[in-house]
Amino acid sequence: MMRKKRIKLVFLILFVLILVGALAAAVSNLSFFDIKEVQFSHNGTVSGVPVQVQRQITGLTGRNLFSFNTGKLKKNLEKCEGVSSASIEKYYPSELRVFVEFEPYTVRFVTGASFYCAAEGKFSEVSEELFKLYSQLPVVEISDSYARFTAKWGMEEGFAQMVSLVGRIPPKALISDIKYVNNNSNRFGRVVMTIPSLNAELFIEDPITYERLEEVLEQIDGGGWYDVHAYKLVKHRET
């Protein structure tokens, strides 16, 4: 008797599995569940969507939402340059929502040969395309050798202090050209900022806050070269 019950149970389980499989196959072939809308959104300061990301989300309409592999799409998106994380949600019967979080870069860097971006202690070489998409961020000119050194070994304390300062400069500030010089030491280095409207240049060789920088801009009297320190401003000559 027990053997017959076990056989019946096995057949019942097989029947349920076959029924579920058949139902899944039928649903995956119903046009009712085809993706008709893909809602894409992202965070960050990028002014557009990188081509790599566009390629991943293009052509998703028409795919069956029921059988669509969201895990694979998430993995592919997170391999794209500049993407920190991605999430994909299905909204039945026919909508797919894709959200991409881009790296929270705060400063861009340019050398004679390459492009870099910095965010939260991370310094990375990026493509020219991604560099341009972060168009609202300030740009700092640095030597190619020091950029490669930093990308390989990470930010030194002085460099990180400079990034913190420059990263707070708003897009429409008086400051235009920014150059950074360091000799691979942990010291602050030198930041040279050009203010065309005031015909002046600032030479910053000590760590200062952005609030201090704002004070300096208000104190500048006529064109010239200025050494900027935490507690004093020294004017060298007229330009």
URJOWO-V585330 format. One record per residue. N is the residue number from 0. RES is the residue in one small letter. OMEGA is omega in whole degrees, 0 to 359 (999 if undefined). NEAR is the number of other ideal C-beta (glycine too) atoms within 12 Angstrom. Layout:
N_RES_OMEGA_NEAR, N_RES_OMEGA_NEAR
This chain:
0_m_179_7, 1_m_180_8, 2_r_179_9, 3_k_179_10, 4_k_179_11, 5_r_179_12, 6_i_178_13, 7_k_180_14, 8_l_178_14, 9_v_179_14, 10_f_179_14, 11_l_179_14, 12_i_179_14, 13_l_179_14, 14_f_180_14, 15_v_180_14, 16_l_179_14, 17_i_180_14, 18_l_179_14, 19_v_179_14, 20_g_180_14, 21_a_179_14, 22_l_179_15, 23_a_179_17, 24_a_180_15, 25_a_181_17, 26_v_182_20, 27_s_179_20, 28_n_180_15, 29_l_179_18, 30_s_178_17, 31_f_182_16, 32_f_176_25, 33_d_180_25, 34_i_180_31, 35_k_181_20, 36_e_174_20, 37_v_178_29, 38_q_181_21, 39_f_177_25, 40_s_180_19, 41_h_175_30, 42_n_175_17, 43_g_185_29, 44_t_178_27, 45_v_181_32, 46_s_179_18, 47_g_183_19, 48_v_179_27, 49_p_182_31, 50_v_180_19, 51_q_180_25, 52_v_179_33, 53_q_181_21, 54_r_182_17, 55_q_184_28, 56_i_177_33, 57_t_177_17, 58_g_179_13, 59_l_178_32, 60_t_183_19, 61_g_177_17, 62_r_180_26, 63_n_184_27, 64_l_184_31, 65_f_184_25, 66_s_184_19, 67_f_182_28, 68_n_181_18, 69_t_180_25, 70_g_180_14, 71_k_179_17, 72_l_178_34, 73_k_180_25, 74_k_181_17, 75_n_179_22, 76_l_183_34, 77_e_173_26, 78_k_183_20, 79_c_180_32, 80_e_176_31, 81_g_182_40, 82_v_178_34, 83_s_179_25, 84_s_179_22, 85_a_175_32, 86_s_182_24, 87_i_179_32, 88_e_177_20, 89_k_175_27, 90_y_184_19, 91_y_14_19, 92_p_193_18, 93_s_182_25, 94_e_177_22, 95_l_179_34, 96_r_183_25, 97_v_177_35, 98_f_181_27, 99_v_175_35, 100_e_180_24, 101_f_179_34, 102_e_183_35, 103_p_181_23, 104_y_180_36, 105_t_182_32, 106_v_174_42, 107_r_179_40, 108_f_180_42, 109_v_173_29, 110_t_178_25, 111_g_186_13, 112_a_189_15, 113_s_180_26, 114_f_181_34, 115_y_173_41, 116_c_181_42, 117_a_178_39, 118_a_171_29, 119_e_177_19, 120_g_180_21, 121_k_181_24, 122_f_189_35, 123_s_172_31, 124_e_182_26, 125_v_176_35, 126_s_178_20, 127_e_180_19, 128_e_181_22, 129_l_177_33, 130_f_182_29, 131_k_180_22, 132_l_175_32, 133_y_190_38, 134_s_182_18, 135_q_183_22, 136_l_176_38, 137_p_181_37, 138_v_178_33, 139_v_176_42, 140_e_178_28, 141_i_180_39, 142_s_181_25, 143_d_181_19, 144_s_180_18, 145_y_177_32, 146_a_179_33, 147_r_177_21, 148_f_182_22, 149_t_179_38, 150_a_182_25, 151_k_189_15, 152_w_180_14, 153_g_183_18, 154_m_169_30, 155_e_183_24, 156_e_181_19, 157_g_179_28, 158_f_179_40, 159_a_177_28, 160_q_177_29, 161_m_179_43, 162_v_179_41, 163_s_179_26, 164_l_184_37, 165_v_182_37, 166_g_180_32, 167_r_180_23, 168_i_181_32, 169_p_183_18, 170_p_185_18, 171_k_179_10, 172_a_178_24, 173_l_185_24, 174_i_177_34, 175_s_183_24, 176_d_176_23, 177_i_178_35, 178_k_179_29, 179_y_180_39, 180_v_176_25, 181_n_182_30, 182_n_179_18, 183_n_174_20, 184_s_184_15, 185_n_180_18, 186_r_184_18, 187_f_182_29, 188_g_179_34, 189_r_175_29, 190_v_178_39, 191_v_180_28, 192_m_179_36, 193_t_177_26, 194_i_185_29, 195_p_183_15, 196_s_179_14, 197_l_182_27, 198_n_185_19, 199_a_175_33, 200_e_178_31, 201_l_177_40, 202_f_184_29, 203_i_182_37, 204_e_177_24, 205_d_177_26, 206_p_175_26, 207_i_177_31, 208_t_177_18, 209_y_177_25, 210_e_177_13, 211_r_178_23, 212_l_177_37, 213_e_177_20, 214_e_181_19, 215_v_181_35, 216_l_178_26, 217_e_184_14, 218_q_183_20, 219_i_181_28, 220_d_181_15, 221_g_181_15, 222_g_177_20, 223_g_175_22, 224_w_183_25, 225_y_170_33, 226_d_184_24, 227_v_176_36, 228_h_183_20, 229_a_186_20, 230_y_178_12, 231_k_179_15, 232_l_183_27, 233_v_177_20, 234_k_184_23, 235_h_180_16, 236_r_175_14, 237_e_176_14, 238_t_999_17
